[in-house]
Amino acid sequence: MASRPALTFAPMVSSDLPEVVAIETRSFPSPWRIGLFQHELGLEFSRLETARESSSGPILGYACWWVVAGEGHLLNLAVDVPARGRGVGRALVERIAGDCRASGAAVIGLEVRSENAAAIALYQRCGFAEVGRRRGYYGPDRDAILMDLDLAEHTDERGNGGRSPAPDPS
């Protein structure tokens, strides 16, 4: 993997949605539509962030997650094709873990398409473990693998328990 770029994280805002939806469409066979992102932006417990190399640069990746009732749930994470393999996905997962831990969550759960080998490998490298399967979750013969990350056991590569640095204010 190439060295991780210095990233700027920021809460997703409505003006980010055209760029986010374009990445989403390039990334998934059944992408979220703009209305779903708009809905998530309006939920109190939903967190959406973008990752860029600079505050004015293009979005390299984004994530959407919830923290509810002491648990985190990763709903969506994507890294744009040219930025893959550069640590952007891992940095986003570390941010999510840090936020969930700071919010009192003990675990983060997610569903991932069984055929999405790259995403499964990323989550495993970040400490997630397979805990089950939902048959037909994404359609006929398209299973979801259920994965959890125990935040009490997880530490990121810097050994700081998944806490990531604060967003770059620039």
N, C-alpha and C positions, 0 to 999 in steps of 0.2 A: 504494500500500500504506500502511496506517496505520502509525504508529510502532510499533516492536517493543516489546512489553511486557518489563519486567524479569522474567526467568525464573529459577526455581529448578530445578536439575537434581538428580536423585537416582537411585541404582540402583533398578531395579524390584524389588519384593518381592511375595511371595505375596498379601498383603492388597490390593495394587493390582489384582490380576487381574480382579475383577468389573468395575471401571471401565474397564480396558484392553480387555477383551473387548467391552464395550458400544460403545466407540469403534471397535474393529475391525469389529464387525458393521455399524455405520452407514457405514463407510468402504469396504468391499470386497464385491464380489459373491460371493467364496468366502473368507470370513474364516477366520483361524486360530481354532481352538477352544482352550479353556482348557488342555487337556492339552499342546498344542504349546508354549504359553508356559511351562508348568511344566517341560517337558523342557528348554527353552532355559535356564531359570533354574538348572538343575542341571549345565550344561556349563561346564567350566573356561574354555574359550576364547570363550564367548558373553557378550556385553555387552548389557544391557538397561537403558535409562534412561527416566525420565519427565520431563516438563517441566510446571511449574506456575507460576502467578504468585506464589504464596507456598507455603511448606512445608505449610500446612494446606488450601490451596485445591484445587479439582478438577483432575484431570489434563487438560491441554490437548493434549498429544501425547506420543508415545513412539517409541522406536526400538529395534531389535534388530540387532546386527551381530556379526560374527566378525573376529578377527585371527588368521590362521593362516599359517604359512610365509611371512612377509613380505608378506602381502596382507590387505587388509580386504575384507569382503564384507557389504554392507548387505542384510539379509534382509527387514526390515519397518520401515516408518515410516508413522505416521498422525498426523494432526492432527484433533481433533474439529471438527465442522462449525462451531460458533459461533466458533472460534478461527482459522479459515482466513483467509488474507490478512493476517495480523498479524505475520508473520516467525517464527512458531514452527517451521515446517518448516525454514526456512533455518538457524535457530539450532541445531536438532538436527543437520542435516548438518554444520555447522561443528564441533560437538562431536565428531561421529564422525571427521571429518577430523583434528582435533587429537589425538584418542586414537589413531587409526591411525598417524599420523606419530610420536607419542611412543613407540609400540610397535614402531617400525622398519619399518612397512609403506611400500611405495613407491607403491601403487595401491589404489584402492577400486573394486570392481565391484558391479554390481547387475543385476537383471532387473526390468523394469516392463511392465505390460500396455500393448500398443500403443495401446489406446483411452483410456488414462489421461492425457489431454492436460495436466491440471494438474500431475501428478507429473513428467511429462517436462519441462515448462517449468521447474519448480522445480530439477530436477537440472541442466538446461542453465544456468540462472542461477548455479548453484553451481559450474560448471566441468566438469561431466560431459559426455562426448562419446559419441555412439552408435558402437559398435564391432562390432555384429552384430545378428542376429535369430535367435530360436529359434521356428520355425514350430510352431504347435499346442501350445506350452508350457503354456498355461492351458486347453487344450481345443480342440476343432475350431474353426478360424478365429479362434483367440484367441492371437495371437503375443506373444512377449516381445521387447522391445527390450533389448539388452545395452548397458550404458553403463559407462564407466570414468572415474575421476578420477585423473589423474597428480598425486600429492602433491608432486612436485618443482616442478611448474609452478603449483600452486594457491596462491593467497593469498585470504583472506577479505576482506570489505569494509573491515576495519580494517588490512589489509596485514600481518597477523601470521602468515601461513602457515597459516591455518586453526585456530590454537590459540584456544580459547575460555577465558574465565575459569573458575577453579575453581568447583565448586558452592557455592552460598550455604549456609553451615552453619546458617542459622536455621530 
